[in-house]
């Protein structure tokens, strides 16, 4: 019985690890370094040079249908958006938007 439980939990742990690696790998949309706003990690957003607290707000406000929503939802000032717009993308614009 102990061997069965050990095998079960080992398989479960490997499945969770594989799912995590898959999702992290999906963040980047191309070799050009574009980050998908709907999937990228907080570390990826911080690498864009955003102000403290902004990456957290961007993640909390997911999903996005367009990267321009960063400006229209007042996540980023237009000047900062112009600096980062070539490094971000939105891969799945058809996801339903959350309503408060």
N, CA, C and O atoms as a MOPAC input file, in Angstrom:
PM7 MOZYME 1SCF
protein

 N      0.82000 1    -1.19200 1     0.00000 1
 C      0.00000 1     0.00000 1     0.00000 1
 C      0.86900 1     1.26200 1     0.00000 1
 O      0.55300 1     2.24500 1    -0.67100 1
 N      1.96300 1     1.22000 1     0.76100 1
 C      2.84200 1     2.39000 1     0.84500 1
 C      3.48300 1     2.68200 1    -0.50300 1
 O      3.65300 1     3.84900 1    -0.85600 1
 N      3.84000 1     1.66500 1    -1.26100 1
 C      4.43600 1     1.85500 1    -2.57800 1
 C      3.43800 1     2.49800 1    -3.54400 1
 O      3.80100 1     3.33800 1    -4.36800 1
 N      2.19300 1     2.09300 1    -3.42500 1
 C      1.15900 1     2.65500 1    -4.29500 1
 C      0.97200 1     4.14100 1    -4.00200 1
 O      0.89000 1     4.95600 1    -4.92100 1
 N      0.90600 1     4.48600 1    -2.72200 1
 C      0.75200 1     5.89100 1    -2.34300 1
 C      1.96400 1     6.72100 1    -2.76600 1
 O      1.81500 1     7.84900 1    -3.23500 1
 N      3.14400 1     6.16700 1    -2.60100 1
 C      4.35500 1     6.87100 1    -3.00800 1
 C      4.35100 1     7.12100 1    -4.50900 1
 O      4.68100 1     8.21800 1    -4.96100 1
 N      3.98000 1     6.11100 1    -5.27800 1
 C      3.92300 1     6.25700 1    -6.73400 1
 C      2.86200 1     7.27400 1    -7.13200 1
 O      3.08500 1     8.07500 1    -8.04000 1
 N      1.71500 1     7.25100 1    -6.46700 1
 C      0.63500 1     8.18400 1    -6.77500 1
 C      1.07600 1     9.63100 1    -6.53800 1
 O      0.90900 1    10.48500 1    -7.40900 1
 N      1.63600 1     9.90100 1    -5.36200 1
 C      2.03500 1    11.26600 1    -5.03800 1
 C      3.23500 1    11.72400 1    -5.87100 1
 O      3.36000 1    12.91000 1    -6.17400 1
 N      4.09600 1    10.81000 1    -6.23500 1
 C      5.20700 1    11.17100 1    -7.12700 1
 C      4.67400 1    11.57500 1    -8.49600 1
 O      5.11900 1    12.56600 1    -9.07500 1
 N      3.72600 1    10.80900 1    -9.00600 1
 C      3.11400 1    11.14700 1   -10.28700 1
 C      2.36500 1    12.46700 1   -10.22800 1
 O      2.42300 1    13.25500 1   -11.17200 1
 N      1.66800 1    12.71400 1    -9.13900 1
 C      0.94300 1    13.96800 1    -8.95800 1
 C      1.90800 1    15.14700 1    -8.92700 1
 O      1.66300 1    16.17200 1    -9.56200 1
 N      2.99000 1    15.00200 1    -8.19900 1
 C      3.98200 1    16.07600 1    -8.12200 1
 C      4.59500 1    16.36100 1    -9.49100 1
 O      4.78800 1    17.52200 1    -9.85100 1
 N      4.89800 1    15.32700 1   -10.24700 1
 C      5.45200 1    15.51600 1   -11.59000 1
 C      4.45100 1    16.19200 1   -12.51600 1
 O      4.83500 1    17.01600 1   -13.34600 1
 N      3.18500 1    15.85800 1   -12.38400 1
 C      2.14900 1    16.48600 1   -13.20500 1
 C      2.03700 1    17.97800 1   -12.90700 1
 O      1.93000 1    18.79300 1   -13.82400 1
 N      2.06000 1    18.32600 1   -11.64400 1
 C      1.98200 1    19.73800 1   -11.25300 1
 C      3.20800 1    20.48300 1   -11.75800 1
 O      3.08600 1    21.59500 1   -12.27100 1
 N      4.36700 1    19.89700 1   -11.62300 1
 C      5.59400 1    20.52200 1   -12.10700 1
 C      5.55500 1    20.70900 1   -13.62200 1
 O      5.95100 1    21.76100 1   -14.12500 1
 N      5.08800 1    19.71600 1   -14.34300 1
 C      4.99700 1    19.81400 1   -15.80800 1
 C      4.02600 1    20.91000 1   -16.22500 1
 O      4.29400 1    21.64600 1   -17.17400 1
 N      2.89700 1    21.02700 1   -15.52300 1
 C      1.91900 1    22.06600 1   -15.84400 1
 C      2.51300 1    23.45100 1   -15.59200 1
 O      2.28800 1    24.37300 1   -16.37600 1
 N      3.26800 1    23.60100 1   -14.50800 1
 C      3.89800 1    24.87700 1   -14.19800 1
 C      4.92000 1    25.24600 1   -15.26900 1
 O      4.93200 1    26.37900 1   -15.74900 1
 N      5.76600 1    24.31200 1   -15.64100 1
 C      6.78600 1    24.57200 1   -16.66000 1
 C      6.12100 1    24.92600 1   -17.98800 1
 O      6.60500 1    25.80200 1   -18.70400 1
 N      5.03700 1    24.26900 1   -18.31900 1
 C      4.30900 1    24.56600 1   -19.55200 1
 C      3.76300 1    25.99700 1   -19.54000 1
 O      3.90700 1    26.72100 1   -20.52500 1
 N      3.14600 1    26.40200 1   -18.44900 1
 C      2.57100 1    27.75000 1   -18.36500 1
 C      3.66500 1    28.81900 1   -18.39100 1
 O      3.50300 1    29.84800 1   -19.04800 1
 N      4.76000 1    28.59300 1   -17.69600 1
 C      5.85900 1    29.55800 1   -17.70600 1
 C      6.42700 1    29.67800 1   -19.11000 1
 O      6.75900 1    30.78000 1   -19.54800 1
 N      6.54300 1    28.57500 1   -19.81400 1
 C      7.05900 1    28.59100 1   -21.17600 1
 C      6.13300 1    29.30100 1   -22.14400 1
 O      6.59300 1    29.82100 1   -23.16000 1
 N      4.83500 1    29.33600 1   -21.85400 1
 C      3.87300 1    29.98500 1   -22.73000 1
 C      3.91300 1    31.49800 1   -22.60600 1
 O      3.35100 1    32.19600 1   -23.44900 1
 N      4.55800 1    32.01700 1   -21.58400 1
 C      4.57200 1    33.45900 1   -21.35700 1
 C      5.16600 1    34.20800 1   -22.52700 1
 O      4.56800 1    35.16400 1   -23.02000 1
 N      6.31100 1    33.79900 1   -22.96900 1
 C      6.95500 1    34.48400 1   -24.08200 1
 C      6.31200 1    34.04900 1   -25.38500 1
 O      6.15800 1    32.85400 1   -25.63900 1
 N      5.94200 1    35.00100 1   -26.19900 1
 C      5.24500 1    34.69700 1   -27.43800 1
 C      6.19500 1    34.51200 1   -28.61500 1
 O      5.83500 1    33.88700 1   -29.61200 1
 N      7.40100 1    35.04800 1   -28.50300 1
 C      8.34100 1    34.91200 1   -29.60100 1
 C      9.75400 1    35.03700 1   -29.06900 1
 O      9.97200 1    35.35600 1   -27.90000 1
 N     10.69600 1    34.78400 1   -29.93700 1
 C     12.09400 1    34.93500 1   -29.55700 1
 C     12.47600 1    36.40500 1   -29.42500 1
 O     13.57900 1    36.71700 1   -28.97600 1
 N     11.59300 1    37.30000 1   -29.80500 1
 C     11.86700 1    38.73100 1   -29.70800 1
 C     11.69300 1    39.25100 1   -28.29200 1
 O     11.99800 1    40.41300 1   -28.02300 1
 N     11.20800 1    38.41100 1   -27.38000 1
 C     11.06000 1    38.82300 1   -25.99600 1
 C      9.73300 1    39.48300 1   -25.68300 1
 O      9.63400 1    40.22400 1   -24.70400 1
 N      8.71400 1    39.23500 1   -26.48400 1
 C      7.39600 1    39.78300 1   -26.18300 1
 C      6.76600 1    39.01900 1   -25.02400 1
 O      6.81200 1    37.78900 1   -24.98800 1
 N      6.18700 1    39.73700 1   -24.09200 1
 C      5.51300 1    39.11600 1   -22.96300 1
 C      4.00800 1    39.20000 1   -23.17200 1
 O      3.47800 1    40.26300 1   -23.49700 1
 N      3.32200 1    38.07900 1   -22.98500 1
 C      1.86900 1    38.04400 1   -23.08300 1
 C      1.28900 1    38.57900 1   -21.77800 1
 O      1.53900 1    38.01600 1   -20.71200 1
 N      0.52700 1    39.64800 1   -21.85200 1
 C     -0.02800 1    40.27000 1   -20.65100 1
 C     -0.96000 1    39.32900 1   -19.88600 1
 O     -1.11400 1    39.47000 1   -18.67300 1
 N     -1.57200 1    38.38900 1   -20.56800 1
 C     -2.50400 1    37.47500 1   -19.91100 1
 C     -1.82800 1    36.26800 1   -19.27700 1
 O     -2.47900 1    35.52300 1   -18.54400 1
 N     -0.54600 1    36.05300 1   -19.53500 1
 C      0.11400 1    34.86000 1   -19.02000 1
 C      1.45400 1    35.10400 1   -18.33400 1
 O      1.90000 1    34.24400 1   -17.57500 1
 N      2.09700 1    36.20600 1   -18.55900 1
 C      3.46700 1    36.37100 1   -18.04700 1
 C      3.49500 1    36.50800 1   -16.52700 1
 O      2.49900 1    36.85100 1   -15.89000 1
 N      4.64700 1    36.23200 1   -15.98300 1
 C      4.82800 1    36.27300 1   -14.53300 1
 C      5.09900 1    37.69300 1   -14.06800 1
 O      5.35300 1    38.59600 1   -14.86600 1
 N      5.03900 1    37.86100 1   -12.78100 1
 C      5.31500 1    39.17200 1   -12.19600 1
 C      6.77400 1    39.56700 1   -12.42900 1
 O      7.07900 1    40.74900 1   -12.58200 1
 N      7.67000 1    38.58900 1   -12.45800 1
 C      9.08400 1    38.87900 1   -12.71400 1
 C      9.28000 1    39.40400 1   -14.13700 1
 O     10.08400 1    40.30700 1   -14.36800 1
 N      8.53100 1    38.82600 1   -15.09400 1
 C      8.61100 1    39.31000 1   -16.47400 1
 C      8.16200 1    40.76400 1   -16.56500 1
 O      8.78900 1    41.57300 1   -17.24800 1
 N      7.07700 1    41.09100 1   -15.87600 1
 C      6.58700 1    42.46800 1   -15.90100 1
 C      7.57000 1    43.41400 1   -15.21800 1
 O      7.76800 1    44.54200 1   -15.67000 1
 N      8.17500 1    42.96000 1   -14.14400 1
 C      9.16700 1    43.80600 1   -13.46300 1
 C     10.37500 1    44.07300 1   -14.35600 1
 O     11.00000 1    45.13000 1   -14.26400 1
 N     10.70300 1    43.10800 1   -15.22300 1
 C     11.85900 1    43.29500 1   -16.11000 1
 C     11.61500 1    44.39800 1   -17.14100 1
 O     12.55400 1    44.85100 1   -17.79600 1
 N     10.37300 1    44.82700 1   -17.28700 1
 C     10.05600 1    45.92400 1   -18.20300 1
 C     10.37300 1    47.28900 1   -17.59600 1
 O     10.28100 1    48.30700 1   -18.28200 1
 N     10.74100 1    47.32000 1   -16.32400 1
 C     11.08800 1    48.57300 1   -15.67400 1
 C      9.87600 1    49.35800 1   -15.19100 1
 O      9.89500 1    50.58800 1   -15.15500 1
 N      8.82200 1    48.63600 1   -14.82200 1
 C      7.61100 1    49.29600 1   -14.34100 1
 C      7.77500 1    49.72300 1   -12.89600 1
 O      8.58100 1    49.15900 1   -12.15700 1
 N      6.99900 1    50.73200 1   -12.49600 1
 C      7.04200 1    51.22000 1   -11.12100 1
 C      6.55400 1    50.14100 1   -10.16200 1
 O      5.82400 1    49.23100 1   -10.55300 1
 N      6.96500 1    50.25400 1    -8.90600 1
 C      6.57400 1    49.26900 1    -7.90800 1
 C      5.05300 1    49.27100 1    -7.73700 1
 O      4.43100 1    50.32900 1    -7.64400 1
 N      4.47700 1    48.09500 1    -7.69600 1
 C      3.03300 1    47.95500 1    -7.55200 1
 C      2.30600 1    47.80700 1    -8.88000 1
 O      1.21900 1    47.23100 1    -8.93000 1
 N      2.89100 1    48.31900 1    -9.95000 1
 C      2.24500 1    48.24600 1   -11.25600 1
 C      2.14300 1    46.81400 1   -11.77200 1
 O      1.07500 1    46.43800 1   -12.25600 1
 N      3.19700 1    45.99000 1   -11.69600 1
 C      3.05500 1    44.61000 1   -12.16700 1
 C      1.94100 1    43.84700 1   -11.44400 1
 O      1.22100 1    43.06400 1   -12.06300 1
 N      1.80100 1    44.07600 1   -10.14400 1
 C      0.74900 1    43.41300 1    -9.38900 1
 C     -0.63000 1    43.84300 1    -9.87900 1
 O     -1.52400 1    43.00900 1   -10.02000 1
 N     -0.80900 1    45.13800 1   -10.14000 1
 C     -2.10000 1    45.64200 1   -10.62700 1
 C     -2.41100 1    45.09100 1   -12.01200 1
 O     -3.56200 1    44.77500 1   -12.31200 1
 N     -1.39500 1    44.97600 1   -12.85400 1
 C     -1.59800 1    44.43700 1   -14.20500 1
 C     -2.07400 1    42.99300 1   -14.11600 1
 O     -2.99900 1    42.60700 1   -14.83000 1
 N     -1.46600 1    42.19600 1   -13.25900 1
 C     -1.84800 1    40.80000 1   -13.10700 1
 C     -3.25200 1    40.68100 1   -12.52100 1
 O     -4.03000 1    39.83700 1   -12.96400 1
 N     -3.59000 1    41.50800 1   -11.53700 1
 C     -4.92100 1    41.46400 1   -10.92400 1
 C     -6.02700 1    41.84200 1   -11.90700 1
 O     -7.16900 1    41.41100 1   -11.74300 1
 N     -5.70800 1    42.63300 1   -12.91500 1
 C     -6.72000 1    43.12000 1   -13.86100 1
 C     -6.84200 1    42.26200 1   -15.11500 1
 O     -7.50300 1    42.66500 1   -16.07200 1
 N     -6.22500 1    41.10400 1   -15.12700 1
 C     -6.34000 1    40.21900 1   -16.28000 1
 C     -7.76100 1    39.73100 1   -16.43200 1
 O     -8.47400 1    39.67500 1   -15.43100 1
 N     -8.21800 1    39.37700 1   -17.60900 1
 C     -7.51700 1    39.32500 1   -18.88800 1
 C     -7.61500 1    40.63400 1   -19.65200 1
 O     -8.44900 1    41.49300 1   -19.36500 1
 N     -6.73700 1    40.75400 1   -20.63100 1
 C     -6.70700 1    41.91200 1   -21.52500 1
 C     -7.06700 1    41.45000 1   -22.93200 1
 O     -6.69800 1    40.35100 1   -23.34600 1
 N     -7.78100 1    42.28600 1   -23.65600 1
 C     -8.09300 1    41.98900 1   -25.04900 1
 C     -7.13800 1    42.70600 1   -25.98900 1
 O     -6.99200 1    42.32800 1   -27.15100 1
 N     -6.48700 1    43.74800 1   -25.47300 1
 C     -5.53900 1    44.52800 1   -26.25900 1
 C     -4.50800 1    45.11400 1   -25.31100 1
 O     -4.81600 1    45.42500 1   -24.16000 1
 N     -3.28900 1    45.26200 1   -25.79400 1
 C     -2.26600 1    45.85600 1   -24.93400 1
 C     -2.54000 1    47.33300 1   -24.67500 1
 O     -2.02200 1    47.89300 1   -23.70900 1
 N     -3.34200 1    47.96900 1   -25.51800 1
 C     -3.72700 1    49.36800 1   -25.29400 1
 C     -4.59100 1    49.54600 1   -24.04800 1
 O     -4.73500 1    50.65800 1   -23.54000 1
 N     -5.16500 1    48.45000 1   -23.56000 1
 C     -5.95500 1    48.53200 1   -22.34000 1
 C     -5.11400 1    48.95000 1   -21.14200 1
 O     -5.66200 1    49.41000 1   -20.14000 1
 N     -3.80100 1    48.80200 1   -21.22200 1
 C     -2.94500 1    49.27100 1   -20.13600 1
 C     -3.08900 1    50.77500 1   -19.94500 1
 O     -2.98200 1    51.27900 1   -18.82700 1
 N     -3.32900 1    51.48200 1   -21.03200 1
 C     -3.51800 1    52.93100 1   -20.95800 1
 C     -4.97300 1    53.25000 1   -20.63600 1
 O     -5.24800 1    54.09100 1   -19.78100 1
 N     -5.90800 1    52.58400 1   -21.31600 1
 C     -7.32400 1    52.90100 1   -21.10500 1
 C     -7.81100 1    52.52900 1   -19.70900 1
 O     -8.73600 1    53.15700 1   -19.19400 1
 N     -7.21100 1    51.52600 1   -19.09400 1
 C     -7.56600 1    51.15000 1   -17.72000 1
 C     -6.70500 1    51.88400 1   -16.69200 1
 O     -6.79400 1    51.60500 1   -15.49600 1
 N     -5.88600 1    52.80300 1   -17.14500 1
 C     -5.01100 1    53.63500 1   -16.31500 1
 C     -4.03400 1    52.77700 1   -15.50100 1
 O     -3.78900 1    53.04700 1   -14.32600 1
 N     -3.48500 1    51.74600 1   -16.14000 1
 C     -2.43600 1    50.93200 1   -15.52700 1
 C     -1.08100 1    51.59900 1   -15.73800 1
 O     -0.22400 1    51.59600 1   -14.85400 1
 N     -0.90600 1    52.17100 1   -16.92800 1
 C      0.34800 1    52.83100 1   -17.28800 1
 C      0.05700 1    54.20700 1   -17.87700 1
 O     -0.93000 1    54.38600 1   -18.59000 1
 N      0.91600 1    55.17600 1   -17.58000 1
 C      0.80200 1    56.45100 1   -18.29800 1
 C      1.22000 1    56.24000 1   -19.75500 1
 O      1.99500 1    55.33200 1   -20.05600 1
 N      0.71400 1    57.06500 1   -20.64000 1
 C      0.96600 1    56.88800 1   -22.06600 1
 C      2.46500 1    56.89600 1   -22.38900 1
 O      2.91200 1    56.14600 1   -23.25700 1
 N      3.23500 1    57.72900 1   -21.70600 1
 C      4.67800 1    57.80500 1   -21.97100 1
 C      5.37000 1    56.48400 1   -21.66600 1
 O      6.24500 1    56.04800 1   -22.41500 1
 N      4.98100 1    55.85100 1   -20.57300 1
 C      5.57700 1    54.56200 1   -20.21700 1
 C      5.09500 1    53.47100 1   -21.17300 1
 O      5.87000 1    52.58900 1   -21.54200 1
 N      3.83600 1    53.52100 1   -21.57400 1
 C      3.31300 1    52.55700 1   -22.53200 1
 C      4.10500 1    52.60800 1   -23.83500 1
 O      4.41900 1    51.56500 1   -24.40900 1
 N      4.42800 1    53.80100 1   -24.30100 1
 C      5.19100 1    53.95000 1   -25.54500 1
 C      6.54700 1    53.26200 1   -25.41800 1
 O      7.05600 1    52.70000 1   -26.38700 1
 N      7.13600 1    53.30900 1   -24.21000 1
 C      8.43500 1    52.66500 1   -23.99500 1
 C      8.36100 1    51.14500 1   -24.02000 1
 O      9.30300 1    50.49400 1   -24.47100 1
 N      7.25100 1    50.56100 1   -23.54000 1
 C      7.18700 1    49.10700 1   -23.39700 1
 C      6.30900 1    48.41300 1   -24.43800 1
 O      6.29100 1    47.18300 1   -24.48700 1
 N      5.58800 1    49.15300 1   -25.26300 1
 C      4.60400 1    48.54300 1   -26.16700 1
 C      5.20400 1    47.54100 1   -27.15200 1
 O      4.50600 1    46.63200 1   -27.60100 1
 N      6.46100 1    47.68800 1   -27.48900 1
 C      7.09600 1    46.76000 1   -28.42500 1
 C      7.62000 1    45.49800 1   -27.74200 1
 O      8.16400 1    44.61500 1   -28.40500 1
 N      7.46000 1    45.40900 1   -26.42400 1
 C      7.92200 1    44.23300 1   -25.69200 1
 C      6.77200 1    43.42300 1   -25.10800 1
 O      6.99600 1    42.41500 1   -24.43800 1
 N      5.53000 1    43.86600 1   -25.36400 1
 C      4.37200 1    43.16300 1   -24.82700 1
 C      3.39800 1    42.80000 1   -25.93600 1
 O      3.42400 1    43.38000 1   -27.02200 1
 N      2.53700 1    41.82800 1   -25.64400 1
 C      1.51400 1    41.40300 1   -26.59000 1
 C      0.35400 1    40.80900 1   -25.81600 1
 O      0.45300 1    40.59600 1   -24.60700 1
 N     -0.75100 1    40.53900 1   -26.51000 1
 C     -1.89000 1    39.83000 1   -25.93400 1
 C     -2.19400 1    38.67400 1   -26.87500 1
 O     -2.59900 1    38.88300 1   -28.01800 1
 N     -1.99500 1    37.44800 1   -26.38400 1
 C     -2.12500 1    36.27400 1   -27.24500 1
 C     -3.55300 1    35.76500 1   -27.36800 1
 O     -3.94800 1    35.32100 1   -28.44600 1
 N     -4.33200 1    35.81500 1   -26.30300 1
 C     -5.69400 1    35.28100 1   -26.31600 1
 C     -6.70200 1    36.39900 1   -26.06900 1
 O     -7.25800 1    36.49400 1   -24.97400 1
 N     -6.94500 1    37.23900 1   -27.06000 1
 C     -7.83500 1    38.38500 1   -26.83900 1
 C     -9.29800 1    38.00900 1   -26.70700 1
 O    -10.11300 1    38.87700 1   -26.39400 1
 N     -9.67000 1    36.75800 1   -26.93000 1
 C    -11.08100 1    36.36600 1   -26.87500 1
 C    -11.55200 1    35.89900 1   -25.51300 1
 O    -12.72100 1    35.54600 1   -25.35800 1
 N    -10.65500 1    35.88800 1   -24.50200 1
 C    -11.06600 1    35.47800 1   -23.16800 1
 C    -12.06900 1    36.47800 1   -22.61100 1
 O    -11.93700 1    37.67700 1   -22.85700 1
 N    -13.07700 1    36.00900 1   -21.86000 1
 C    -14.06100 1    36.93400 1   -21.30200 1
 C    -13.42000 1    37.86600 1   -20.26800 1
 O    -12.55300 1    37.45400 1   -19.49700 1
 N    -13.85000 1    39.09800 1   -20.26700 1
 C    -13.32300 1    40.10000 1   -19.33900 1
 C    -14.07700 1    40.00700 1   -18.03100 1
 O    -15.29400 1    39.82400 1   -18.02000 1
 N    -13.34500 1    40.13600 1   -16.91100 1
 C    -13.96200 1    40.10100 1   -15.59500 1
 C    -14.78400 1    41.36900 1   -15.37500 1
 O    -14.38400 1    42.46200 1   -15.77600 1
 N    -15.91500 1    41.20400 1   -14.74500 1
 C    -16.74300 1    42.35200 1   -14.39000 1
 C    -16.82000 1    42.41900 1   -12.88600 1
 O    -17.09400 1    41.41900 1   -12.22200 1
 N    -16.57900 1    43.59500 1   -12.35000 1
 C    -16.54800 1    43.74100 1   -10.87800 1
 C    -17.92700 1    43.61200 1   -10.27900 1
 O    -18.08400 1    43.70900 1    -9.06200 1

